[in-house]
């Protein structure tokens, strides 16, 4: 990973009119504004269409959910006043809290919630799974949802509370009627902050103002549960792709929060008396190498297995964390270690053996087809994985094109299902929190949904049948047995490669209090000391 020149970056920031020196602003206005350097620039406000973390963060600021969940995965009411379960677990009756309004002043109705859930379930892997068991997405009245299932599924409430790669946020019915594979641009929500479309500069700046009509739920803020109180009048998300620029801005107080810190910048920020270091997600993250399963060469299962034989998680984790042994661990498992179904299989499936991998690649019939590795140069917690993979594949004897670009461009290009000579791709990398990969149903890189699934479009009827079986299993022991069968099948078919588990650090000014660490960058509960 390239190191930046901090002095040069600080000088560049000082001349950036978009941020400006703090003295330019009246103190009262600055105190009422929270400035954040997000991981990547916001380019999409559609949390179903785009699963990038920055878009999910936008969702938590501008939208809301029927239920929240705590760090212990306990489900609590949010937009919902409460719920009852009827018909021996086959009917969920959910009542909305009174007085909820969208940012346009319209009341939040059960019809809005139902259509939002249907759109989410039309694309998100967790949603698609539970939707198979839904007989009727019904409405009893404007405040009451009535959802009938074909059979009881214990995970239903968890699904509509948490989601997985995307979250089931509630939006107005007329917007939610948009096909889930068509991107929406209207960010009307009912969350604690209102998105200011007039000030939005895609790829550069996103602005939010406090929603004065927001009615918080009750209880302490814990992950996505409890009272989401907006103490700041204004949020400004300023994209600062140069990591040293973001660090310099945090030191000087020009920004308040640097969402994800490049590893080699952590020690200097930790030493600063006015900066606090935390974890971007207490559950940790998992590196993901994702194949394009539609196009050669990785539509060949044997070639994917050959790459699996070669991958050494240590190489990826060293590159991602700057060699900090306290920030990562090897986890040669399809599920995150530390979750119910995750356990390191040691070298049984991932021996990191180049000689065996080369022999397997030859036996698989690799013919020199070009491999295009997409890598986001502006995301320091992903880009090093692309560099490691490109080098590894070259050492295996593959024909590799390394395509560095910004994250927004990568997300757009990975939607291309064509061959590489028509703008397609072969591999990209990302990461996902352990908290959303812990079970078969929500583990989106593992699912075999094919064309309806996550980018890469891995299809496997056996994994899907096992996942359905896990969903309806009667007890923990039965679910564990099914999860083990899914993992064994995944090691045969290689839908993705797990590159290891690691922590990403976040940094913010000590003058901020009330930081809620969880699965995203939550804007509520924060205030100045």
TORFIZA-370084 format. One line per 10 residues: number of its first residue (from 1); their letters; for each residue x, y, z of C-alpha. Coordinates in steps of 0.25 Angstrom, whole numbers, plus 5000, padded with zeros to 4 digits. Each point is the difference from the previous one (the first is absolute). Layout:
BEGIN
NUM> A> X Y Z; ...
This chain:
BEGIN
1> XXXXXXXXXX> 5000 5000 5000; 5005 5014 4996; 5004 5009 5012; 4995 5015 4998; 5008 5012 5003; 4993 5006 5012; 5005 5014 4999; 4997 5001 4985; 4986 4995 5003; 4998 5010 5011
11> XXXXXXXXXX> 5004 5011 4991; 4990 4995 4990; 4989 5000 5010; 5003 5014 5005; 4997 5005 4986; 4987 4992 4998; 4988 5010 5000; 4990 4989 5002; 5005 4998 5014; 5007 5013 5004
21> XXXXXXXXXX> 5007 5004 5013; 4991 4999 5012; 5002 5015 5003; 4992 5004 4987; 4987 4994 5007; 4993 5006 5012; 5002 4992 5012; 4985 4997 5002; 4998 4995 4986; 5013 4991 5001
31> XXXXXXXXXX> 4995 4994 5013; 4987 4996 4994; 5006 4993 4988; 5006 4986 5000; 5011 4999 4989; 5003 4986 4996; 5011 4994 4990; 4992 4987 4996; 5007 4988 4995; 4996 5003 4986
41> XXXXXXXXXX> 4992 5011 4993; 4985 4998 5000; 4995 4998 4985; 4987 4992 5002; 4989 5003 5010; 4993 4986 4997; 5003 4990 5011; 4994 4989 4993; 5007 5002 4986; 5013 5004 5006
51> XXXXXXXXXX> 5006 4992 5012; 5012 5009 5002; 5003 5003 5015; 4998 5015 4997; 4987 4998 4994; 4996 4992 5012; 5005 5011 5009; 4991 5009 4992; 4988 4991 5003; 5002 5000 5015
61> XXXXXXXXXX> 5001 5016 5000; 4988 5002 4991; 4991 4988 5001; 4995 4991 5011; 4996 4986 5003; 4988 4993 5006; 5009 4993 5010; 5015 5002 5005; 5009 4991 5007; 5011 5001 5011
71> XXXXXXXXXX> 5014 4995 5000; 4995 4987 5006; 4991 4998 4988; 4987 5003 5008; 4988 5006 4992; 4994 5012 5005; 4988 5009 4994; 5005 5013 4992; 4989 5005 4990; 4991 4988 5006
81> XXXXXXXXXX> 4992 5002 5012; 5001 4985 5002; 4995 4987 4994; 4993 4988 5003; 5001 4986 4993; 4987 4992 4997; 4997 4987 4993; 5011 4992 5007; 5011 5009 4995; 4994 5001 4985
91> XXXXXXXXXX> 4995 5015 5002; 5007 5012 5004; 4992 5012 5004; 5008 5013 5001; 4995 5013 5005; 5007 5013 4997; 5002 5011 5010; 4991 5012 4999; 5004 5013 4994; 5012 4995 4991
101> XXXXXXXXXX> 5002 5009 4988; 5009 5000 4987; 5009 5012 4997; 4989 5005 4991; 4990 5001 5011; 4992 4988 4996; 4996 4990 5010; 5007 4986 5001; 4990 4990 4997; 5000 4985 5000
111> XXXXXXXXXX> 4999 5000 4985; 5013 5007 4999; 5006 4990 5009; 4995 4988 4993; 5004 5005 4986; 5014 5003 5006; 5002 4986 5005; 4995 4994 4987; 5010 5008 4992; 5011 4996 5010
121> XXXXXXXXXX> 4996 4986 4999; 5001 5000 4985; 5015 5002 5000; 5007 4998 5013; 5004 4985 5003; 4994 5000 5014; 4987 5006 4995; 4999 4990 4988; 5001 4989 5010; 4989 5004 5009
131> XXXXXXXXXX> 4991 5005 4988; 4999 4985 4996; 4992 4998 5012; 4991 5012 4999; 4986 4997 4996; 4995 5014 5001; 5006 5014 5003; 4988 5005 5005; 4994 5013 5007; 4989 5001 5010
141> XXXXXXXXXX> 5000 5015 5001; 5009 5012 4998; 5008 4996 5013; 4999 4985 5000; 5008 4990 4991; 4995 4986 4999; 5010 4990 4994; 4996 4986 4998; 5010 4989 4999; 4998 4986 4993
151> XXXXXXXXXX> 5007 4994 5013; 5007 5005 5012; 5014 5005 4998; 5008 5004 5013; 5008 5010 4993; 4989 5009 4993; 5001 5011 5010; 5015 5001 5000; 5000 5000 4985; 4991 5013 4999
161> XXXXXXXXXX> 5007 5006 5012; 5015 4998 4995; 5000 4996 4986; 5014 4996 4995; 5008 5007 4988; 4988 5010 5000; 4991 5004 5011; 4985 5001 4999; 4998 5014 5002; 4986 5006 4998
171> XXXXXXXXXX> 4997 5010 4989; 4988 5006 4994; 4991 4990 4992; 5001 5007 4987; 5015 5000 5000; 5000 4985 5005; 4992 4996 4988; 5013 5002 4992; 5006 4987 4995; 5011 4996 5010
181> XXXXXXXXXX> 5010 4998 4988; 4997 5015 4996; 5007 5010 5008; 4992 5011 5007; 5004 5014 5002; 4990 5006 5009; 5005 4999 5015; 4987 5003 5007; 5001 4993 5013; 4995 5001 5014
191> XXXXXXXXXX> 5013 4999 5008; 5007 5010 5010; 5007 5008 4988; 4994 5005 4987; 5009 4999 4988; 5002 5013 4993; 4999 4997 4985; 5003 5014 4996; 5014 5000 5007; 5003 4986 4995
201> XXXXXXXXXX> 5013 4999 4991; 5001 4985 4996; 5014 4995 5003; 5003 5012 5009; 4990 5005 5010; 4988 4995 5007; 4992 5009 5009; 4989 4997 5010; 4992 5009 5010; 4993 4996 5013
211> XXXXXXXXXX> 4986 4994 4998; 4992 5009 5010; 4988 4991 4998; 5007 4987 5004; 4995 4992 5012; 5010 4992 5006; 4997 4986 5006; 5003 4998 5014; 5012 4993 5007; 5015 5002 5000
221> XXXXXXXXXX> 5007 5001 4987; 5006 4986 4997; 5004 4997 4986; 4987 5003 4992; 4991 4999 5012; 4995 5010 5010; 4998 5015 4998; 5007 5006 4988; 5002 5014 5004; 5005 5010 4990
231> XXXXXXXXXX> 5008 5010 5009; 5007 5007 4988; 4992 5010 4991; 5008 4996 4987; 5009 4989 4995; 5011 5002 4989; 5006 4988 4994; 5012 5005 4993; 5007 4990 4991; 5015 5000 5002
241> XXXXXXXXXX> 5006 4989 4992; 5015 5003 5004; 5001 4993 5014; 5011 5010 5005; 4991 5011 4997; 4989 4994 5008; 5009 4998 5012; 5005 5014 4999; 4986 5006 5000; 4997 4992 5012
251> XXXXXXXXXX> 5012 5005 5008; 4997 5014 4996; 4986 4999 5004; 4994 5003 4986; 4993 4987 5001; 4994 4992 5012; 5001 4986 4996; 5008 4992 4990; 4992 4988 4998; 5011 4989 4996
261> XXXXXXXXXX> 5014 5003 5002; 5012 4994 4992; 5008 4991 5009; 5013 5007 4999; 4993 5013 5004; 4994 4994 5013; 5013 5002 5009; 5001 5015 4998; 4985 5002 5001; 5000 4992 5013
271> XXXXXXXXXX> 5011 5009 5006; 4993 5013 4997; 4994 5005 5013; 4987 5004 4994; 4997 4988 4992; 4993 4987 5004; 5002 4986 4993; 4989 4990 4999; 4995 4988 4992; 4992 5003 4988
281> XXXXXXXXXX> 4992 4987 5003; 5003 4992 5013; 4996 4987 4993; 5012 5002 4991; 5000 4998 4984; 5003 4989 4990; 5008 5002 4988; 4993 4995 4987; 5005 4996 4987; 4989 4999 4990
291> XXXXXXXXXX> 5000 4993 4987; 4991 5003 4988; 4993 4986 4998; 4994 5003 4987; 5012 5002 4992; 5013 4993 4997; 5009 4996 5006; 4993 5000 5014; 4987 4994 4994; 5009 4987 5002
301> XXXXXXXXXX> 4999 4995 5014; 5013 4992 4999; 5008 5013 4997; 4993 5007 5012; 5005 4988 5009; 5014 5002 4994; 5000 5014 5005; 4995 4996 5013; 5012 4991 5002; 5009 5011 4998
311> XXXXXXXXXX> 4994 5011 5009; 5008 5003 5012; 4991 5008 5010; 5013 5006 5007; 5004 5007 4987; 4987 5007 5000; 4999 5004 5014; 5014 5005 5001; 4997 5009 4988; 4987 5005 5006
321> XXXXXXXXXX> 5005 5003 5014; 5014 5004 4998; 5005 4988 5007; 4993 5003 5013; 4998 4986 5007; 4989 5005 5009; 4991 5004 4989; 4998 4987 4992; 4999 4985 5001; 5000 4989 4990
331> XXXXXXXXXX> 4986 4993 4998; 5000 4989 4989; 4985 4999 5001; 4989 5004 4992; 4993 5006 5012; 5007 5010 5009; 5007 4994 5012; 4994 5004 5013; 4986 4998 4994; 4992 4987 5003
341> XXXXXXXXXX> 5004 4993 4987; 5014 5006 4998; 5013 4992 5003; 5014 5000 4994; 5001 4988 4991; 5015 5002 5001; 5007 4996 4987; 4990 4989 4996; 4993 5009 4990; 5010 5011 4998
351> XXXXXXXXXX> 5014 4995 5001; 5006 5012 4993; 5008 4991 4991; 5004 5006 4987; 5006 4987 4994; 4986 4993 5002; 4993 5012 4995; 5008 5001 4987; 4998 4985 4998; 4985 5001 5002
361> XXXXXXXXXX> 4999 5012 4991; 5006 4992 4989; 4991 4988 5002; 4988 5010 5000; 5004 5004 4986; 5003 5014 5002; 5003 5006 4986; 5006 5013 5003; 4986 5008 5000; 5002 5014 5005
371> XXXXXXXXXX> 4997 5002 5015; 4995 5014 5003; 5002 5004 5015; 4992 5012 5004; 5006 5008 5012; 4995 5013 5007; 5012 5008 5001; 4993 5010 5009; 4996 4989 5011; 5013 4997 5008
381> XXXXXXXXXX> 4992 4988 5007; 4997 4993 4986; 5011 5005 4990; 5011 4992 5006; 4992 4987 4998; 5000 5003 4986; 5015 5002 4999; 5002 4987 5007; 4991 4992 4991; 5006 5006 4987
391> XXXXXXXXXX> 5014 4996 5005; 4995 4986 5004; 4993 4997 4987; 5012 5004 4992; 5009 4991 5008; 4990 4989 4997; 5002 5003 4985; 4987 5007 4997; 4998 5011 4990; 4997 5012 5009
401> XXXXXXXXXX> 4995 5014 4998; 5000 5008 5013; 4989 5012 4999; 5001 5010 5011; 4989 5010 5001; 4991 5007 5010; 4990 4993 5008; 4988 5006 4993; 5005 4996 4986; 5003 4986 5005
411> XXXXXXXXXX> 4986 4998 5005; 4994 5005 4987; 5010 4991 4992; 4997 4987 5008; 4985 5001 4996; 5005 4997 4986; 4998 4985 4997; 5007 5000 4986; 5014 4994 4997; 5012 5008 5003
421> XXXXXXXXXX> 5002 5005 4986; 4986 5006 5001; 5003 5008 5013; 4998 4988 5010; 5009 4995 5011; 5005 4987 5006; 5003 5003 5015; 4997 5011 5010; 5002 5001 5015; 4992 5006 5011
431> XXXXXXXXXX> 4998 4997 5015; 4988 4997 5009; 4997 5001 5014; 5000 4987 5008; 4987 5004 5006; 4993 4998 4986; 5007 4987 4995; 4998 4992 5012; 4988 4992 4995; 4998 4993 4987
441> XXXXXXXXXX> 4987 5008 4996; 5007 5014 5001; 5014 4996 4995; 4998 5006 4987; 5014 4996 4993; 4996 4986 5004; 4986 4999 4994; 4997 4993 4987; 4989 5009 4995; 5006 5002 4986
451> XXXXXXXXXX> 4996 5012 4992; 4991 5005 5011; 5012 4999 5010; 5012 5009 5003; 5010 5005 4990; 5007 4988 4995; 4987 4993 4998; 5004 4986 5006; 4989 4990 4998; 4999 4987 5008
461> XXXXXXXXXX> 4987 4993 5002; 5005 4991 5011; 5005 5011 5009; 4986 5007 4998; 4993 4987 5004; 5009 4999 5012; 4998 5014 5004; 4985 4998 4999; 5001 4988 5009; 5008 5008 5010
471> XXXXXXXXXX> 4990 5011 5000; 4989 4990 5005; 5009 4991 5008; 4993 4997 5014; 5012 5003 5009; 5015 5004 5001; 5006 4987 4998; 4992 4997 4987; 5004 5014 4995; 5015 4997 5004
481> XXXXXXXXXX> 4999 4987 4992; 4995 5007 4987; 5010 5012 5002; 5011 4990 4999; 4995 4994 4988; 4999 5013 4993; 5014 5003 5004; 5005 4987 4994; 4992 5003 4987; 5006 5014 5000
491> XXXXXXXXXX> 5014 4995 5001; 4997 4991 4987; 4993 5011 4992; 5008 5012 5005; 4990 5012 4999; 5011 5009 5006; 5013 4999 5008; 5001 5005 5014; 5012 5008 5001; 5001 5001 5016
501> XXXXXXXXXX> 4993 5008 5011; 5005 5014 5005; 4996 5012 5007; 4999 5014 4993; 5002 5012 5009; 4992 5013 5001; 5005 5013 5005; 4992 5012 5006; 5003 5012 5008; 4999 4998 5015
511> XXXXXXXXXX> 4990 5012 5001; 4990 4990 4994; 4992 4992 5010; 4989 4989 4998; 5007 4992 4989; 4992 4988 4997; 5009 4989 4995; 4993 4990 4991; 4998 4995 4986; 5001 5014 4993
521> XXXXXXXXX> 5003 5014 5003; 4988 5004 5008; 4998 5015 5001; 4990 5001 5011; 5003 5001 5015; 5013 5008 4997; 5002 5014 5006; 5011 5009 5004; 5005 4999 5014
